[in-house]
Amino acid sequence: MRTIVYISDFRLPVGLNFVKPLKKLADYKKILIIERYNLHNEDVLKDFFDEIRYIDHLESVDSIRDHIIDIRKSHSIAALLTPGENAIEIGGQIRSEFGIPGMQRNQAEAVRNKWIMKQMLHQRGIRTSDIVIALNEEDYLQFTDKHGFPIIVKPLSGYGSINTFKFSSMEELIHYLQHSRQEQQKDLLEEFISGTELHCDSIVSKGEVVFSSVSQYLYNCLDIATNQKPPASITFPEGSGENFIQRIKEVNTQVIAALGINHSVTHAELFLTPQGEVVFGEIGARIGGSQVMPPCIKNTHGVDFFKAVTELEVGIYEFSKQETSNKYTGMICFPSRSGIIRNISGIEDYEDISGIIEFHVAYQVGQRAGDVSDTMTRSGFAIVEGDSFEELRHTLLDMYDRFNIEVNVAETV
């Protein structure tokens, strides 16, 4: 029987929207490979998968390979789904090793290794930040001599802005080199681009961008990661009148062609400088914003990214869109605190807010909340529509400011 293998990322237990499209694929056997310690709501997952297999860690490629070998003894693997950002390279490696259709090892490296990505784009003349790989302390000093401060320091294949730093002075850089950087550690050093950060979310089928949507972050991702700003974004409807949208889409299409992305959803981050120049940041062959961006795009444009990511991998995707009200749609993630929840806001606290499409809080009173580990890990989120960018921006930030979470910190020890 033709089989779909789904390798879970750490957000799967709270992101069932990713797997709901599998229900429609009745002609396929569905097998889930998931980290054992991240398995929650197993009974719920059994509604979507015929078989669940376990690994200790997602990075355990040897364990995943052993499962694939065993599955292939009795099943023909038609597709391997790895929608999580931290599973893209693993998916490419496994597909290449076993001849499974989809994004192969070299393509996965191009959208995960930021050095390879930007070198390929530089060769195509696409404007992106200047970068170098730092192997020793002298490399950091030479880069700052050329570009000055601030500079960005990040992992080659990071995700969610984890371990990404902005250094604004030599003192900050020296402190990092002396106290944080590990011996033999390789860092990507990146020119700092000043501007508004936007993202372009696309569906690529048979090498063609069949749909793209442009949204603007209310705060740049670096501010979210380092300055505790809320993850928030607003999607522009067709006919919004913003003259930069077409330029964003054009650069996005050039990037996708340069990297050889043929069948995938993509999430690109770009900057609009005060001079009006579009500068490419990075791109991932994945859904952007975990659970929160697909509902925004669907409400504004009528296009379902959750459906697309599954059907593209299986090779049955046909682009379609529904009629919508063509409004701006925004998302905002609510703050979290580590401890036992004593009090937390709910939908009833926002009865005066119009235009709420979705409202989700992950915790209840008495539950333990963990530490925030990346830019998208928060206690909940809201999806809201509005008639203008500024009106919606004000609504989202007001909801964030009003969100209340109280914990008993002493109980976490």
C-alpha angles and dihedrals in degrees: 000000000000109000138202115208116202118196108200127226119207095269096060097097091060096031106067090149085079093061102034092089088062089072090072093055095080094156093065132074109231121213123185123206108194141166107264096223092050095053109118130161092017091174090058092050091052087067089066104033132055092205136017122204127187138225129178096230134009089232090060095108093168091057092048090048091052091053092049091051090051094046092050091058090075106010138058108228107222097175142006114210118202104160097161117098092232092053100052096094092044090053092050092050094049094046091051094047095050103031095248115160119248137058109357131212097270093048092048091051090052093057096039106036103070093199093057091042096054095041089056091050094046088055089055092050094247112152111245135141121290111253142182135183110241114215098165139013093267090063091059092050094047091050093052090047088059101039105021120210144357102046131171122232117192143152118272093240104019129145138203090020089284111165092004115141138187114208117196100180143028089249091059092047094049091050090053092048093049101040111021112026114089121224111271090012115153117216132184110231114204136189111246113244116204114211149080113308119227134170133217117206116198145179114219118194124176090348094306127111099233094176139010134179128196123214135172126226113228087216127022114256092246091057089050091052099042108022101041094245115159120260102246136153139173124212117219118228124222111280095024089141096232106142095204095064095081091048090052090051093048094053090045091054091048091052093050091051093047093052094045097238107169111163116020149089110252138201115202126184118207138171130229108206123212086255091059096253119144112224120188117232110179142309136218129199092229145076110289121230098018106240099355110062100052093060090050093051093044093051093048102035106016094237121132113217094180089059092044097053092056099040093046090057092048091046099239101102120136117179116242137155136197129225113266139180087254093229131150110266124198139185131204129184118218124230124261135205129199114247144058110319111246098168133359135175122255138189090274089069091064102050089126092058115095124204100037108158099174134005122184132172116184098204138062130199109285096028123116116245118206132216121284105257104179143000095283101042107103139135094262146319145231131217113205135174128213144169098245139023096242094046091051093044090055092048094050095048091046090054090050093050091050095049111112126200122170125182140181099239095185091066092063093069 
